[in-house]
Amino acid sequence: MSKIKENLIGYDFEYSEAEEARRHIMVDELTEYMLMNMTLLEVKNTLREAIKNDCHTWSTEVLQRQHRGAIKNEQV
């Protein structure tokens, strides 16, 4: 991509490997901090949404297989 296009869409900076490593550390620390300060209900709701979003990305075959494995003793 040309520098002009990069500047127009906001890619006007470059990450160094050291900066990328610092970003990963900051994200990990912030994630831990946020998790420690969430209530159990907040954690449960956040996890529920993440699981739902993940399930919506699965193909029908994968979803059916996962459902059968998890709900095999339940009546649907």
KAJO-V817686 format. One record per pair of residues at least 12 apart in sequence whose C-alpha atoms are under 8 Angstrom apart, sorted by sequence separation. I is the first residue (numbers start at 1). J is the second residue. D is the distance in whole Angstrom. If there is no record, write none. Layout:
i=I j=J d=D
i=I j=J d=D
This chain:
none
